[in-house]
Amino acid sequence: MKLIETLNSLVGDEKYSEIVKIIKKKYPKFYNEEFLEDVFDWIEKSGVKSIKFENLTDAMGIAHYNRLILDEKTSTMGSLCFFLYVLLHETSHYYQFKKHGEDIEYDIFNNDDTQEIVKNLLNVEIAADRLALMKLRQLKTKYNLNCNIPFSVYKNIKDSGGSSLISYIETVRKEIKNGNIKNNIELVDFVYNLVS
C-alpha cells in the first residue's frame, strides 16, 4: 500500500509528475518507489524548483534559474539512460550554482577573450557531465539498468577546440556589449529564447 500511495503522491507532485508518467509508460520496470526516490532525492538536493518539458531546438535541456527545462523529445529519443543523462546533466548545473553562485555563466561570458570563454564554458559543461555520469553509473549499477552510458558531448567539443561554440559565444557577447544582458537572469532568458 505504501508504494501505491508514494507513487500516486509523486504523480500529483507537479515538479515530478511528467517524469513519473514517462517512466511509468516507457520504462515500467523502473516505476517503483526506491528508484524514483533515488532520482528525485538527488534532484531535490540540487535546489531545482520545478521541471518542465518544452519543445526546444538545438538543446536537450536548460538549467534555467527558476526551472529545469527538458526538451520534449528527450523521453522518446532513446534509452532510459539517455533520458536520465539529460535530466541529471541539467540538474548538475544546479549543484554548480550552489557551489559557485548563480552568476557562474554570466561571469564566464563577461570576458573579451573568446577562447577563454570557450575554455571556461566547456569546463562548466564537462563538470556537469562528470557529475551526471557519476550519478547515472551509480543508478545503472544499483538498479541494473540495461543500457549504455552516453558519452560526454562536451568532452568531444573540447577536444575539437570548441569551434562550434564560437558563433553562439559571439552572439551572447554582442548582447552583453550592447547592454541587453546585464546579469545571469537576463543571460539565461536570452539563451532560453534562442532555443525555444
N, C-alpha and C positions, 0 to 999 in steps of 0.2 A: 504493500500500500504506500509506503514512504516513497518508493521510486516513482510511482504514478503521480503522486502529489508534487514531488520535486520537479519532474518533467513538465507537468501542467503549469507550475508556477514559473518555470523558465520560459515556456511558450508565451505566458502572459506578460513576462518582463519585456518591455518594448526594446530594450537595448539588445537582447539576445534572441528575440522571437524569430527573426529571419534565419539566423544561423541554426537554431534548433529545427526549424521547418526544413531547411536544406539537408541537414544531417539525417533527419527522420525519413525524408523522401529518397534521397540519393545514396545515403550510407547508413542504412538501418541497423547494421551490425554495431555501429558505434553510438546509436541512440540509447545511451544509458547514463545513469546518474554520475558514475565515477568519471567517465571520460569527459562528459560535458562540464562537470565541476572542475576538473583539472584544467581544461582550456579556459573556462570563464574566470577561475580564480587568478590565473596568470594575467588575463586581460584586466580584471578589477585592480590588481596591484599596480598596474601601469598608470592608472589615472584616466583611462578612456571614459569619456562621459556618455557617449552614445555611438551606435554603429548603424550606418545607413548603407543601402545598396542603391547605386545610381548608374546610369549609362555614362561611362567615361570613354574618352578617346585618348590614345597614347599614354594611358596609365592604368594599372591594375588596381591601384588604391592610392589614397591620400590621407596622411595624418593631419587633418585639419585641426585648428586649435580647439574647436568645440565639438568635433565629432570625427570619428574614423569613417572614411567613405571607401567602400569596395565597389569595384566595377561589377555590374550585374552578371557579367559573363564569367566571373571567377568560379562560380559554382557549377558551371556547365562545361568548362574547358578541359577538364582532366580529372585526375585522381583526388582523393581526399587529401593526400599530401600536398598537392599543388594549392588547393583551396586554403588549407591551413597555413601553408608557407606565406601566401599573400596576407592573410589575416594576421599572422604572427609578425611578419616584417613590418607592417604598418603599426602594429601595437608596439613594436620595439622602439619606434620613434618617440612614443610617449615616455618610455623609460629614459630615453636620451633627454627629453625635455625636463624630466625630474632631476636628472644629474647635472645637465649643463645649462638649463634655463630655456624658456620658450622662445627666446630670440636667437637660438643657435643658427638657424638658416639665414635670417636677416644679417646676422653678424658675418656670415660667410660671404654673402653677396655684396656686402658693403665694403668692397675692396676693388681697386682699379686693376689688379693683376689677374687676368682671365685664367692663366694657368694655375695660379694659387687657388682661385675659386674652384676650378675643376678638381684639383687635388683634395681640397677640404670637403667639397660636396660628396665626392666619391668615398672619402673616409667615413663620412656620416652614414652613407648608404651601405657600405661594406660592414660597418659595425652593426647596423640594423639587421643585415643579412646574417651575420655571425650569431647574433642573439636569437633570431628567429629559427635558424637552422639548428642551434643547440637545443632549443625547446622542442622543435619538431623531431629531432633524433630521440629525445627523451620520450616523447609520446609514441613514436614508432616502436621503440623497444618495450615500453611498458604495456602497450595495447596491441602489440603485434600487427601494426599497420602493414598491409601488404602492398606497398607502393614505393617507388623510387623517390629519394630525396632530391628535390630540384637543385640545380646548380646556381651559383651566385651570378646573377645577371651583371651586377655592378663590378664584380671582380673582372669579368671579361671586358667591360667598358674601360676599366682602369688599365688593363693590360694593353688595350689599343690606344692608350694615350688620352682617352676621353674626348676625342674629336666630335663624337655625336652629341655631346652636351654643349658645345661652344655656341651654337645658334640659340639654344634655349637660354644660356647664361647671358648672352649679349642682349636678348630681348628683355630679360629681367633687369639687367644693369641699366639699360636705356630708361626703363620706367623709374628706377631709383634716381638716376641722374636728373630726370625731368621733374622730380619731386612727387611723382604719382604713387610711390611706395615709400613710406616713412618708417614702417615698423613691421614686425613679423606677422601681425594680423593682416595687414594690407598685402604683404608678400604672399601669404597662404591663400588669401582670397583671389589674388591675381592668378596664381598657379591653378587654383581650382577652376577659375573661369576659362583658362586655356584648355583644360581637358574635359570640361563638362558641356 
